[in-house]
Amino acid sequence: MDDRSDLTVSVSIRPSTADDSAVLRAGRDAESTRFLGDGVPDPRPAFCVVVSSEVVGWVDFDTDRAWLLPGEVNIGYNVFPAHRARGFATCAVRLLFDHLAANTDHTVATLLIDPRNERSLGVARRLGCERQPDFDGNAYFKLELKK
């Protein structure tokens, strides 16, 4: 899966493997820990974000949140510090949306974002996600997945 819009480099996502675990752990920093928690010792997100053959982050989704309605999926993502503020998260999440629309029965993507996480709030806005009433102290967004 590949997206070249608005960038001079190619951004793609590919399934993560056990071999990605070390680079995914190394990509954690104080900001990602602040907003996502400590993470697990052996991370296995659905996809790695790849730019010019380098893993620069990850995107993931889950369906086991008690607050999700039928057909909804929750989205998570992180771009490593050296690669932030370059549009990679927006492209990678868009690619994940496209994958979910084409390959799953999910109909709505949700994003639950700490209100202090300006970068992620910007990703939600750029993707056209619709703001919902805040949930559990967090900004809550939804986007219908286009089949």
N, C-alpha and C positions, 0 to 999 in steps of 0.2 A: 504494500500500500504506500502510495507516494503522493506528495503534494508539493507543488512548486510555486503556488500563488504568493505574490508579494515578497518573495525571497530570492536572493541570488544563489542560494544553495538548495539542495534537495533535502527535504524533511520526509522521513518515512517512519513507519512503525513496523516491528516484526515481533513475532512471539518470543517471549523471554525464555531462556534456558538456564539450567543449573550453572553453566559457565559464566553467566552474567552476574551472579550473586556478589562477587567481590567488587565489581565496578559500581553496582547499585548501592552497596554499603558505603563505598568510598565517596559517592556523590551526596551523602547526607551532610548537612551543615546545621548551624544553629537556627536558621530560618525554616528549613524543612522540619526540623524537630519541633520548633515552636508551633507550627500549624498542622503537622501530621503525626506528631508523637515520635518515639524513639525508633520505631520500625522493628521488624523481626530479624533474627540473626541470619536467616536464609531467605531473602526476599525473592518472591516469584510473582511479580505483577503479570498481567495478561500480555503486555507488550512493552518492548523497549523503544524509546525514541532514538532514531538514528539520523545523524547529520554527517554527510561526507564520510561514511563508513565508521563513524565514532558514536558510541552510545552516549547520549547527553541527558538522558532522563528516562522516565517511564510513564505509562498510562495504564489504568486499570478500571475495572468495574465490578460491582457486586450487587447481589439481589437479596441479601439476607438482612437488610435493615428493617426493623419492625415498622417504621413509618412509611415504607414504600408501598404504593398502591399496585394492584395488578398491572403488569406490563411495564412498570417503571424499573429503572436501573440507576444505581448511584455511581458517579464517576469520580475517580481520584487521579491525580497526576503530580509529577514533580520534574522540574528541569534543574540540572546541576548548576551550582552558583556561577561558574565561568560562562554559562550559556544562556543565562536569563536575560530578559528584556530584549529579545531578538525575534520574537514571534513564534518560537519553536513550540511553546505550550499550546498556543492557539491552533497551529497547524496540526499538531499531534492529536489534540482532543477532537478536532474536526474529522480527522482520519478515523478515530475511534468511533465517532458518531456514524460515519459512513459504513464502517464495518458492522456495527450493531444493527443498523437499518437493513443491510443486505444479507446478513447471516444469522440473525436471531429473530425471535418473536417480540423483542422489547419494542415498545412504542414511544416511550418517553424517557429522556435522560434527565437526571437530577444532579445538581451540584449544591453541596452544603459547604459554605465558605465562612471562615472566621471573618468578622467585619473589619478587622485590622489588616487583612491580607489584601492589600491594594492590587498586587499583581494578579491574583486569582479573580478578584472582582472585575478587573479589566478583561481577563480572558472570557468570563461569562458575558460581559457586554459585547465584546467583539464577535462572539459566536451567535449573538441574537437571542440568548436565553432570556426567558421572561421571569422577572423578579416576582416571588411569591411572598406571602407574609413570613417574617422571620420565624425560624424554627429553633428552639432550644438555644436561643442567644446567637444564632448564626444567620447569615444571609442565605436565603434559599432560592434556587433558580430551577426552572424546568424548560425543556425544549422538546418539542415533538420531533421524533426521528422520522425523516422522510424516506419512505420505501421506494 
